Each structure stands twice: as C-alpha cells, then as structure tokens.
C-alpha cells in the first residue's frame, strides 16, 4: 500500500510538471507502450470506464498530445497513437 501511495505521488508530481492530469499521464504512457490501442483496450488497461477514457482522450487530442486514426471503411474503431512529432524520451 505504501508503494502504491509513493507511485501515485510521483505520477501526480510528474503530471503537474507537464501541465496535465495524472490520468492523462498514465494514458500517454499506455498509448506509448501500446501503439494503435483502441479506446476499450485503453480503458481496460487503466481500469476506467470507456466514457471516462473517452473524455481523457478528447482532451489529449485537443491538446495535440495524441491522435485518433480513422481507418478507411471502419468508422467505429479509432486506434489511438502519439503523434510522430510527440514521441519524445
């Protein structure tokens, strides 16, 4: 439990430095490690609801930190990726 608290403090600290929320930072980390992840998969990995993650992704898209890719012929599934110019170490 103490390790979890320490981890959450570090995530909050790093997120504040970047001007984003801890959930947004965790989402960016998951997206970086899982290219072309779907909203449902991301929600599952973050242990959040699809609607919550959808709002998080909307704000990240608006900020230019992620992009939704609309594949031709399939408008129901939107893979989520970091923009190619946004993949910094």
The 8 nearest C-alpha neighbors of each residue, nearest first, counted from 0:
[[1, 3, 2, 4, 5, 6, 7, 8],
 [2, 0, 4, 3, 5, 6, 7, 8],
 [3, 1, 5, 0, 4, 6, 7, 8],
 [2, 4, 6, 0, 1, 5, 7, 8],
 [5, 3, 1, 7, 6, 2, 8, 0],
 [4, 6, 2, 8, 7, 3, 1, 9],
 [7, 5, 3, 9, 4, 8, 2, 10],
 [6, 8, 10, 4, 9, 5, 11, 3],
 [9, 7, 5, 11, 6, 10, 12, 4],
 [8, 10, 12, 6, 7, 11, 13, 5],
 [11, 9, 7, 13, 12, 8, 21, 14],
 [10, 12, 14, 8, 21, 9, 13, 7],
 [11, 13, 9, 15, 10, 14, 8, 16],
 [14, 12, 16, 10, 15, 11, 9, 17],
 [15, 13, 11, 17, 19, 21, 16, 20],
 [14, 16, 18, 12, 17, 13, 19, 11],
 [17, 15, 13, 14, 18, 12, 19, 11],
 [18, 16, 14, 15, 19, 13, 20, 24],
 [19, 17, 15, 16, 14, 20, 13, 21],
 [20, 18, 14, 17, 15, 23, 21, 24],
 [19, 21, 23, 22, 14, 24, 15, 18],
 [20, 22, 24, 11, 14, 23, 10, 25],
 [23, 21, 25, 20, 24, 26, 55, 19],
 [22, 24, 26, 20, 21, 25, 27, 19],
 [25, 23, 21, 27, 26, 22, 14, 28],
 [24, 26, 22, 28, 23, 27, 21, 29],
 [27, 25, 23, 29, 24, 28, 30, 22],
 [28, 26, 30, 24, 25, 29, 31, 23],
 [27, 29, 25, 31, 26, 30, 24, 32],
 [30, 28, 26, 32, 31, 27, 33, 25],
 [31, 29, 33, 27, 32, 28, 34, 26],
 [32, 30, 28, 29, 33, 27, 34, 81],
 [31, 33, 29, 30, 34, 28, 27, 36],
 [32, 34, 30, 31, 36, 29, 35, 80],
 [35, 33, 36, 80, 30, 31, 32, 79],
 [36, 34, 78, 79, 80, 37, 33, 30],
 [37, 35, 78, 34, 79, 33, 40, 41],
 [38, 36, 78, 40, 39, 79, 41, 77],
 [37, 39, 41, 40, 42, 36, 49, 53],
 [40, 38, 42, 41, 37, 49, 43, 36],
 [41, 39, 43, 37, 42, 38, 44, 36],
 [40, 42, 38, 44, 43, 39, 45, 37],
 [43, 41, 47, 39, 45, 40, 49, 44],
 [42, 44, 46, 40, 41, 45, 39, 47],
 [45, 43, 41, 46, 42, 40, 29, 47],
 [44, 46, 42, 47, 43, 41, 26, 25],
 [47, 45, 43, 44, 42, 48, 41, 49],
 [48, 46, 42, 45, 43, 51, 49, 52],
 [47, 49, 51, 50, 42, 52, 46, 43],
 [48, 50, 52, 42, 51, 53, 39, 47],
 [49, 51, 53, 48, 52, 54, 47, 42],
 [52, 50, 48, 54, 53, 49, 55, 47],
 [51, 53, 55, 49, 54, 50, 42, 56],
 [52, 54, 50, 56, 51, 55, 49, 57],
 [55, 53, 57, 52, 51, 56, 58, 50],
 [54, 56, 52, 58, 53, 57, 23, 59],
 [55, 57, 59, 53, 58, 54, 60, 52],
 [58, 56, 54, 60, 55, 59, 53, 61],
 [57, 59, 61, 55, 56, 60, 62, 54],
 [58, 60, 56, 62, 64, 61, 57, 65],
 [61, 59, 63, 65, 57, 62, 58, 66],
 [60, 62, 58, 59, 63, 57, 64, 65],
 [63, 61, 59, 60, 64, 58, 65, 57],
 [62, 64, 60, 61, 65, 59, 66, 82],
 [63, 65, 59, 62, 60, 81, 85, 82],
 [66, 64, 81, 60, 82, 80, 63, 59],
 [67, 65, 80, 60, 79, 82, 81, 68],
 [66, 68, 79, 77, 78, 69, 80, 65],
 [67, 69, 78, 77, 70, 79, 66, 80],
 [70, 68, 77, 74, 67, 71, 73, 78],
 [71, 69, 73, 68, 72, 74, 77, 76],
 [72, 70, 73, 69, 74, 68, 76, 75],
 [71, 73, 70, 74, 69, 75, 76, 77],
 [74, 72, 75, 70, 71, 76, 69, 77],
 [73, 75, 76, 69, 72, 70, 77, 71],
 [76, 74, 73, 77, 69, 70, 72, 78],
 [77, 75, 74, 73, 78, 37, 69, 70],
 [76, 78, 69, 68, 67, 37, 79, 75],
 [79, 77, 35, 37, 36, 68, 67, 76],
 [78, 80, 67, 35, 36, 66, 37, 77],
 [81, 79, 66, 35, 65, 34, 30, 82],
 [80, 82, 65, 66, 85, 83, 64, 86],
 [81, 83, 85, 84, 65, 66, 80, 64],
 [82, 84, 85, 86, 81, 80, 87, 65],
 [83, 85, 82, 86, 87, 81, 64, 63],
 [86, 84, 82, 83, 87, 81, 64, 65],
 [87, 85, 84, 83, 81, 88, 82, 31],
 [88, 86, 85, 84, 83, 81, 31, 82],
 [87, 86, 85, 31, 28, 84, 27, 32]]
